[in-house]
Amino acid sequence: MGSSVRELVAATPGTRDRYVDLLRVASLGTVVLGHWLMAVVTADGVGNLLAVVPELQLLTWVLQIMPVFFFVGGFSHALSYRSLRRKHPEGSVYSAFLRARLQRLLRPTMVFILVWGVAALIVQLLGGGGGLTGVALRLVAQPLWFIGIYLAMVAFTPPLLKLHERYGWGAFGGLVAAAVAVDVARFAFGVPFVEFLNFAFVWLAVHQLGFLRADGRIPRPAVLAAAGLAGAVALVAYGPYPLSMVGMPGEKVSNMAPPTLALLCHGLWLVGAVELLRTAGTRFVRRERVWRGVVAANGIAMTAFLWHLTAMLGVYGALLALDVRLPAPATAAWWTQVPLRVAAALVLTALLVAAFRTFERPAPAAPGSGTGGPAAALGITLCLLGVLGLSMVGFGGLLEGRSAMLIAIRVTAPAAVAMALAGWLLVERAGRRA
């Protein structure tokens, strides 16, 4: 991998926006570290440090950084789709765009699903699946929600980019207005199930900001940051929204699942903040050593993200198996152990990345007939439903038929795995160019 990193560094054009690459790595790294720090693991299950020390929930206003990743995604998707349109102005490039954008996302994801699916089946056949093992089988699948949302963003890029090119900030405003309408219907009128629409409106609005960034149309990031922060503060202070910008166990309203207007304001504040740091960040990432690290990290980022909870639970499982005493959460002894636990999780993640990183390298474009846009659209829809369903039901209960409600559909883990794999194969096949 070292030589390929050197080649990529040497081949980096002077026009590349390296700051965007830095944001991508930094946002995923912050999510991983946040998960490791928030976990409170005992022999009986996994809790959340933010529930033990509610005052720490304010930190989520900085550490809930996922909106930045989706913002960066919008920027990259706009450039990628426009590049394909320029190269192939004569016809549709939708299926090729999906395959190009999703290769490094879906290949490591499918490997993760298959490995954990087989492991879960073996555990159940051997009569396991209780205690911390059962919690792990459910918990390791939760980060897949992010993959599902990102799939939707890629799928909707062509029509939303067209709206952006016609209406600019108006297209973004339309998504914001839709998110406002959903929360009004939810909280003021009690309309059932309407809140799930904000999985689309909130995250796609943040994604739309990436289109604006690609066109240099965020001229006053300080205004965006101030408006977003003021809006989030007002909504939390006077509305039905909780303080935490991540989901909390047992809460009646979550800002994350489904997303709320408060989370959208939080996203605006973060996007404005990282844009304010753009000049300094660009200077920083132009240093050769820093850029080399960013390139290397980008090459393994998705693999590390997929396996980081596996590593964390592996560390805790080893401590419990060795009968190491775990101190009470948030005590001095607990905080003293944090650096050691994080270091151990980092080492185990590195070992898992070494084992699975090859699947994150995009496969060469193989010749094929190509089945076109409709097959690609069906494929990404199946992928989206399968991955989201698996994030909700987890890998436990494979033999018992345990299910979870996905929108209006009950889905089991085997059905979710089948949908994800079938969808991935369709996207791969449809995107191949003759």
Secondary structure, DSSP 4 states (H G I P E B T S, - for coil): -HHHHHHHHHH--TTS-HHHHHHHHHHHHHHHHHHHHHEEEETTEEEEHHHHSGGGGGGHHHH--HHHHHHHHHHHHHHHHHHHHHH-TTS--HHHHHHHHHHHHHHHHHHHHHHHHHHHHHHHHTT---HHHHHHHHHTTTTHHHHHHHHHHHHHHHHHHHHHHHHTHHHHHHHHHHHHHHHHHHHTS--TTGGGGHHHHHHHHHHHHHHHHHTT----HHHHHHHHHHHHHHHHHHSS--S-SS--TT-SS-SBTTB-HHHHHHHHHHHHHHHHTHHHHHHHHTSHHHHHHHHHHHHHHHHHHHHHHHHHHHHHHHHHHTTPPPPPTTSHHHHHHHHHHHHHHHHHHHHHHHHHGGGGSPPP-------HHHHHHHHHHHHHHHHHHHHHH-STTTTTT-EEEETTEEEEHHHHHHHHHHHHHHHHHHH---
